[in-house]
Amino acid sequence: MKKRIMFNTLIGKKKNFTESANPSDMKNHDGKKFARKRKLTFERLMKLIIRCSPYSLQIRLDDFYKGIGHKEEVVSKQALSKARTNLDPDIIKASFEITANTMSSCEDLELYKEKFRLCAIDGSDLALDNAPELIRHFGGSGSNHDCAMAMASLCYDPLNNIILDGGLYPYGTSERYAARKHFEAVSGIPLPEGAENLYIADRGYPSRELLAEMIDKNMNFFMRVRSKFSADIDMVAKKKKISFVYKGKKYWVRVFNVTLSSGEKEILVTNLTEQYISYKEASELYFTRWGIEAKFESLKNKLELENMSGRRVVTTYQDFWAKLDLANTLAALEYATDEVIEEKNAISENKYQQRTNENRLITKFSDQYIELLSEPNVNVRLALFDELVADITRRPVEVKPGRQTSRKNPRKKKFCDRRKRVLR
């Protein structure tokens, strides 16, 4: 399956999933709550949550029922809030897993050195509503621990724009704990034949224990280490093979001491051989990790990951998995729009190459999402898809090489008033 047709395949799978999902499959909630036939059916409830609109609940409900051709069926926001407390978040997580697995099955995915799927790992704090239930479950920051916070962790393929796995944990959870959860989940995600996973992480992750564990399990890694991680590593001037001992066993890693254009030094460690990574390639490979920083920025500021639609633990997990699912679905659509734009670039005289405008992609798709999920006729869905792609590609953005943006200190406000809202 090619990237260009991925989106249509994915929408078909998600449609089948929402229509065939059974409340009895829920592990942590009572499926009997959905046994009766109501206006807000199990299928409709899942579609509403997967749609993850930041609008008010009542506006979202009115638009949803109008979109599926049942605008006369009035459902109150109180009914939605009550119903979703009985919905197991693992059902929404299953939708995300379908998306990640389907996208990872593409036969034309980009691999590093045609051998490795890059798996960047990172975590980020999420500010939640200060509801007592959320503070009790996730914990809080501040001197009184009264500002509800959670830790979100992602494992992300930066070359193909796929969130491979995610996790939402109590505030202060160890990033290494989250990383081990990612290792377990990603090991079950489809890989191109002959390919291997290569995990890339920042300096908060490496420890002798973790590196030894990954070497013992034949896992590939490329990580930055903090200063004073090891006296032997700190003394490496350029590149060297260094050993360390953990529980009486000796392990070997290759160490690169690279200097960035800014003058900052990075110490990188890997268990890859010289066949796959040289000193000159080290900084470039590590720079690909920046893709996960950009993905967190998009999730937080464009898909409004911190703007949860409920104030309960169960609804917070539902929204988290729905936003990750939406991010991957948008990436699948971007495969198609980027290819159309590339075809136009090939015959144009533009000074710069162009790519999909992410803001336009999010806005246009969010307007059509429910219609695509609800349309039973395949040919009509294909026509909607063609119309959507044509609309999005009408206004691409330029890619200007060599542009660099320095990291700025975040504002204290949860949402910056200068940033335009694109998810509807």
C-alpha positions as CSV (number, residue, x, y, z in Angstrom):
1,M,0.0,0.0,0.0
2,K,1.4,3.4,-1.1
3,K,1.3,6.5,1.1
4,R,-0.9,8.4,-1.4
5,I,-3.8,6.0,-1.0
6,M,-3.2,5.5,2.8
7,F,-5.9,8.1,3.8
8,N,-8.8,6.4,2.0
9,T,-7.8,3.0,3.4
10,L,-7.5,4.4,6.9
11,I,-10.9,6.1,6.8
12,G,-12.5,2.9,5.7
13,K,-10.9,1.0,8.6
14,K,-11.9,3.7,11.1
15,K,-15.5,3.6,9.8
16,N,-15.6,-0.2,10.1
17,F,-14.1,0.1,13.6
18,T,-16.6,2.6,14.9
19,E,-19.5,0.7,13.4
20,S,-18.5,-2.7,14.7
21,A,-17.0,-1.8,18.1
22,N,-18.9,-3.7,20.9
23,P,-19.5,-2.2,24.3
24,S,-18.8,-5.6,25.8
25,D,-15.2,-5.3,24.6
26,M,-14.6,-2.6,27.3
27,K,-12.2,-3.9,30.0
28,N,-12.6,-1.2,32.6
29,H,-16.2,-0.1,32.2
30,D,-19.6,-1.7,32.2
31,G,-20.8,-2.3,28.6
32,K,-24.4,-2.7,29.8
33,K,-24.7,1.1,30.0
34,F,-24.9,1.1,26.2
35,A,-27.2,-1.9,25.8
36,R,-30.3,0.3,25.2
37,K,-31.0,1.9,21.9
38,R,-30.6,5.7,22.4
39,K,-30.2,8.8,20.3
40,L,-26.6,8.9,21.5
41,T,-25.5,5.4,20.4
42,F,-22.2,3.8,21.2
43,E,-21.0,4.4,17.6
44,R,-22.1,8.0,17.6
45,L,-20.4,8.6,20.9
46,M,-17.1,7.3,19.6
47,K,-17.3,9.4,16.5
48,L,-18.0,12.5,18.6
49,I,-14.9,11.9,20.8
50,I,-12.6,11.0,17.8
51,R,-13.7,14.2,16.1
52,C,-12.3,16.1,19.1
53,S,-13.7,19.5,18.3
54,P,-12.7,22.3,20.9
55,Y,-16.1,24.0,20.5
56,S,-18.6,23.9,23.3
57,L,-20.3,20.5,23.8
58,Q,-23.7,21.7,22.7
59,I,-22.4,23.3,19.5
60,R,-20.5,20.2,18.7
61,L,-23.5,18.0,19.3
62,D,-25.8,20.2,17.1
63,D,-23.2,20.2,14.3
64,F,-22.7,16.4,14.6
65,Y,-26.3,15.5,14.3
66,K,-26.8,17.9,11.5
67,G,-23.8,16.4,9.7
68,I,-25.2,12.8,9.9
69,G,-28.6,13.9,8.7
70,H,-30.4,13.7,12.1
71,K,-30.6,17.3,13.2
72,E,-34.1,16.7,14.6
73,E,-32.6,14.3,17.3
74,V,-31.7,16.7,20.0
75,V,-29.1,15.5,22.5
76,S,-28.1,17.7,25.4
77,K,-24.5,18.3,26.6
78,Q,-25.4,16.7,29.9
79,A,-26.4,13.5,28.2
80,L,-23.1,13.4,26.3
81,S,-21.1,14.1,29.5
82,K,-22.9,11.3,31.4
83,A,-22.6,8.8,28.5
84,R,-18.8,9.3,28.0
85,T,-18.0,8.7,31.7
86,N,-19.0,5.1,30.9
87,L,-16.8,4.8,27.8
88,D,-13.5,3.0,28.3
89,P,-10.6,5.1,27.0
90,D,-9.0,1.9,25.7
91,I,-11.7,2.0,23.0
92,I,-10.4,5.3,21.7
93,K,-6.8,4.1,22.2
94,A,-7.7,1.2,19.9
95,S,-8.7,3.6,17.2
96,F,-5.3,5.3,17.6
97,E,-3.5,1.9,17.3
98,I,-5.4,1.1,14.1
99,T,-4.2,4.4,12.6
100,A,-0.6,3.9,13.7
101,N,-0.4,0.3,12.5
102,T,-2.1,1.0,9.2
103,M,0.3,3.9,8.4
104,S,3.3,1.8,9.4
105,S,2.3,-0.8,6.9
106,C,3.0,1.5,3.9
107,E,5.5,0.0,1.5
108,D,7.1,3.3,0.6
109,L,8.0,4.6,4.1
110,E,11.3,6.5,4.4
111,L,14.0,4.7,6.3
112,Y,17.4,5.9,7.6
113,K,20.1,4.3,5.4
114,E,17.2,2.2,4.0
115,K,17.6,0.1,7.2
116,F,16.2,1.8,10.2
117,R,12.8,3.2,11.2
118,L,13.7,6.2,13.4
119,C,11.8,6.3,16.7
120,A,12.3,9.6,18.6
121,I,11.2,9.5,22.2
122,D,10.4,12.5,24.3
123,G,8.0,13.7,27.1
124,S,6.3,16.9,27.8
125,D,4.2,18.3,30.7
126,L,0.6,19.0,30.1
127,A,-1.4,21.6,32.0
128,L,-4.9,20.3,33.0
129,D,-7.9,21.8,34.5
130,N,-7.6,22.2,38.3
131,A,-10.4,19.7,39.0
132,P,-9.9,17.9,42.4
133,E,-10.3,14.5,40.6
134,L,-7.5,15.3,38.1
135,I,-5.2,16.6,40.9
136,R,-5.7,13.4,42.9
137,H,-5.0,11.2,39.9
138,F,-2.2,13.0,38.0
139,G,-0.7,15.2,40.7
140,G,0.1,18.9,40.6
141,S,2.9,21.4,40.3
142,G,3.6,24.5,42.4
143,S,4.5,24.8,46.1
144,N,1.1,23.5,47.1
145,H,0.8,20.9,44.3
146,D,-2.6,22.4,43.4
147,C,-2.0,23.0,39.6
148,A,-3.1,19.8,37.9
149,M,-0.4,18.5,35.6
150,A,0.3,15.3,33.6
151,M,3.3,13.9,31.7
152,A,2.7,13.0,28.1
153,S,5.2,10.8,26.3
154,L,5.5,10.1,22.6
155,C,7.4,7.7,20.4
156,Y,7.5,9.3,17.0
157,D,8.8,8.5,13.5
158,P,10.1,11.9,12.3
159,L,10.9,10.7,8.7
160,N,7.2,9.7,8.1
161,N,5.3,11.9,10.5
162,I,3.8,9.0,12.4
163,I,3.1,8.9,16.2
164,L,4.0,5.2,16.8
165,D,3.0,5.2,20.5
166,G,1.9,7.5,23.3
167,G,1.3,7.5,27.0
168,L,-0.3,9.8,29.6
169,Y,1.1,9.5,33.1
170,P,0.9,11.2,36.5
171,Y,3.1,14.3,36.8
172,G,6.7,13.4,37.7
173,T,6.6,9.9,36.1
174,S,10.1,8.8,35.1
175,E,10.8,9.3,31.4
176,R,12.7,6.0,31.3
177,Y,9.5,4.2,32.6
178,A,7.6,5.7,29.7
179,A,10.4,4.8,27.3
180,R,10.2,1.1,28.3
181,K,6.4,1.2,27.6
182,H,7.2,2.6,24.2
183,F,9.7,-0.2,23.5
184,E,7.1,-2.8,24.3
185,A,4.4,-1.2,22.1
186,V,6.6,-0.3,19.1
187,S,8.0,-3.8,18.9
188,G,4.5,-4.9,17.8
189,I,4.0,-2.3,15.1
190,P,4.6,-3.5,11.5
191,L,8.1,-2.8,10.0
192,P,9.2,-3.0,6.4
193,E,11.0,-6.3,5.6
194,G,14.5,-6.3,6.9
195,A,14.1,-3.0,8.7
196,E,14.9,-2.4,12.4
197,N,13.9,0.3,15.0
198,L,16.4,2.9,15.9
199,Y,15.6,4.8,19.1
200,I,16.7,8.4,19.5
201,A,16.5,10.2,22.8
202,D,17.7,13.3,24.6
203,R,20.0,13.4,27.5
204,G,17.3,12.8,30.1
205,Y,17.0,9.2,29.1
206,P,20.4,7.4,29.1
207,S,21.5,5.5,32.1
208,R,23.9,2.5,32.5
209,E,20.9,0.4,33.3
210,L,18.9,1.4,30.3
211,L,21.8,1.2,27.8
212,A,22.7,-2.3,29.1
213,E,19.1,-3.4,28.9
214,M,18.8,-2.2,25.3
215,I,22.1,-3.8,24.2
216,D,21.1,-7.1,25.9
217,K,17.8,-7.0,23.9
218,N,19.6,-6.2,20.6
219,M,17.8,-2.8,20.4
220,N,19.5,0.0,18.4
221,F,19.9,3.4,20.1
222,F,21.4,6.8,19.4
223,M,21.2,9.1,22.4
224,R,22.6,12.3,23.8
225,V,24.2,12.0,27.3
226,R,24.5,14.7,29.9
227,S,27.9,16.0,31.0
228,K,29.5,14.0,33.8
229,F,27.5,10.9,32.7
230,S,30.9,9.1,32.7
231,A,34.4,10.4,33.2
232,D,35.6,8.2,30.3
233,I,32.9,9.6,27.9
234,D,33.5,13.2,29.0
235,M,37.2,12.8,28.0
236,V,36.4,11.8,24.4
237,A,37.8,14.5,22.1
238,K,36.0,13.5,18.9
239,K,35.0,9.9,18.6
240,K,36.0,6.7,20.4
241,K,34.7,3.3,21.5
242,I,34.1,3.2,25.2
243,S,33.2,0.5,27.7
244,F,31.2,0.6,30.8
245,V,30.3,-2.0,33.4
246,Y,26.8,-2.7,34.7
247,K,26.2,-5.6,37.2
248,G,29.6,-7.0,36.5
249,K,29.1,-7.2,32.8
250,K,31.1,-5.1,30.3
251,Y,29.3,-3.2,27.5
252,W,30.7,-1.2,24.6
253,V,29.3,2.0,23.0
254,R,30.6,4.4,20.4
255,V,30.9,8.0,21.5
256,F,30.8,11.1,19.3
257,N,31.7,14.6,20.6
258,V,30.2,17.0,18.1
259,T,30.2,20.8,18.0
260,L,27.1,22.5,16.6
261,S,27.1,25.7,14.5
262,S,26.1,27.6,17.6
263,G,29.3,26.4,19.4
264,E,27.4,24.1,21.7
265,K,28.8,20.6,22.2
266,E,26.8,17.4,22.2
267,I,28.0,14.0,23.4
268,L,26.2,11.2,21.6
269,V,26.4,7.5,22.2
270,T,25.2,4.6,20.1
271,N,25.6,0.9,19.6
272,L,25.4,1.2,15.8
273,T,28.5,0.2,13.8
274,E,30.6,2.4,11.5
275,Q,28.7,0.8,8.6
276,Y,25.6,2.8,9.6
277,I,26.8,6.0,11.3
278,S,30.0,8.0,10.9
279,Y,31.3,11.0,12.9
280,K,30.2,13.3,10.1
281,E,26.7,11.9,10.1
282,A,26.2,11.9,13.8
283,S,24.9,15.5,14.3
284,E,22.7,15.2,11.3
285,L,21.1,12.0,12.5
286,Y,20.6,13.4,16.0
287,F,19.0,16.6,14.5
288,T,16.1,14.4,13.1
289,R,15.0,14.2,16.8
290,W,13.8,17.8,16.5
291,G,10.8,16.4,14.6
292,I,9.2,15.2,17.9
293,E,9.6,18.7,19.4
294,A,7.8,20.1,16.3
295,K,5.1,17.4,16.8
296,F,4.5,18.4,20.4
297,E,4.3,22.1,19.3
298,S,1.6,21.1,16.8
299,L,-0.3,18.9,19.3
300,K,-0.3,21.6,21.9
301,N,-0.9,24.8,19.9
302,K,-2.8,23.6,16.8
303,L,-4.7,20.5,18.0
304,E,-5.0,22.0,21.5
305,L,-3.9,18.9,23.4
306,E,-4.2,20.6,26.7
307,N,-7.7,21.9,26.0
308,M,-9.5,18.8,27.3
309,S,-13.3,18.7,26.8
310,G,-14.0,17.2,30.3
311,R,-12.8,17.5,33.9
312,R,-12.7,13.8,34.7
313,V,-9.9,11.3,34.5
314,V,-11.7,9.1,32.1
315,T,-12.5,12.0,29.7
316,T,-8.9,13.2,29.9
317,Y,-7.6,9.9,28.7
318,Q,-10.3,9.8,26.0
319,D,-9.3,13.2,24.7
320,F,-5.6,12.4,24.8
321,W,-5.9,9.3,22.6
322,A,-8.4,11.1,20.3
323,K,-5.9,14.0,19.7
324,L,-3.0,11.5,18.9
325,D,-5.4,9.6,16.6
326,L,-6.4,12.9,14.9
327,A,-2.7,13.9,14.5
328,N,-1.9,10.6,12.7
329,T,-5.0,10.8,10.5
330,L,-4.0,14.3,9.4
331,A,-0.5,13.0,8.6
332,A,-2.1,10.3,6.4
333,L,-4.0,13.0,4.5
334,E,-0.9,15.1,4.2
335,Y,0.8,12.2,2.4
336,A,-1.7,12.7,-0.4
337,T,-1.7,16.5,-0.4
338,D,2.1,16.7,-0.4
339,E,2.3,14.4,-3.4
340,V,-0.1,16.6,-5.4
341,I,1.9,19.7,-4.4
342,E,5.2,18.0,-5.4
343,E,3.7,17.2,-8.9
344,K,2.8,20.9,-9.3
345,N,6.3,21.9,-8.1
346,A,7.8,19.8,-10.8
347,I,6.2,21.9,-13.6
348,S,6.2,25.3,-11.9
349,E,8.8,28.1,-11.9
350,N,8.6,28.9,-8.2
351,K,11.8,29.9,-6.5
352,Y,11.1,27.7,-3.5
353,Q,9.6,24.3,-3.1
354,Q,6.2,24.1,-1.5
355,R,4.4,21.9,0.9
356,T,1.0,21.5,2.6
357,N,-0.2,24.3,4.8
358,E,-0.8,22.6,8.2
359,N,-3.3,25.1,9.4
360,R,-5.3,24.7,6.2
361,L,-5.0,21.0,6.4
362,I,-6.4,20.9,10.0
363,T,-9.2,23.3,9.4
364,K,-10.5,21.8,6.1
365,F,-10.3,18.2,7.4
366,S,-12.0,18.9,10.7
367,D,-14.9,20.3,8.7
368,Q,-15.2,17.1,6.6
369,Y,-14.2,14.4,9.2
370,I,-17.7,13.3,10.3
371,E,-19.0,13.3,6.8
372,L,-16.1,11.0,5.6
373,L,-16.6,8.7,8.6
374,S,-20.4,8.5,8.1
375,E,-20.7,8.2,4.3
376,P,-21.5,4.5,3.4
377,N,-20.9,4.8,-0.3
378,V,-17.2,4.3,-1.2
379,N,-17.4,6.2,-4.5
380,V,-19.0,9.2,-2.7
381,R,-16.2,9.1,-0.1
382,L,-13.6,9.1,-2.9
383,A,-15.2,12.1,-4.4
384,L,-15.2,13.9,-1.0
385,F,-11.5,13.0,-0.7
386,D,-10.6,14.4,-4.1
387,E,-12.5,17.6,-3.3
388,L,-10.8,17.9,0.1
389,V,-7.3,17.4,-1.4
390,A,-7.9,19.9,-4.1
391,D,-9.1,22.5,-1.6
392,I,-6.1,22.0,0.7
393,T,-3.5,22.0,-2.0
394,R,-4.9,25.2,-3.5
395,R,-2.9,27.3,-0.9
396,P,0.5,25.6,-0.1
397,V,3.3,27.2,1.9
398,E,6.9,27.8,0.7
399,V,9.8,25.8,2.1
400,K,12.7,28.2,2.5
401,P,16.0,26.3,3.1
402,G,18.4,27.3,5.9
403,R,15.8,28.9,8.1
404,Q,16.4,28.5,11.8
405,T,14.3,29.4,14.8
406,S,15.8,29.7,18.2
407,R,13.9,28.1,21.1
408,K,12.0,30.7,23.1
409,N,11.0,30.6,26.8
410,P,7.3,29.6,27.0
411,R,4.7,32.1,28.0
412,K,2.9,31.6,31.3
413,K,-0.5,31.7,29.6
414,K,-1.9,28.3,28.6
415,F,-2.8,29.5,25.1
416,C,-1.1,32.5,23.4
417,D,-3.6,35.0,22.2
418,R,-1.5,35.7,19.1
419,R,-1.9,32.1,17.8
420,K,-4.8,31.5,15.5
421,R,-7.1,28.6,16.3
422,V,-7.3,26.1,13.4
423,L,-9.1,23.1,14.9
424,R,-12.9,23.5,14.7
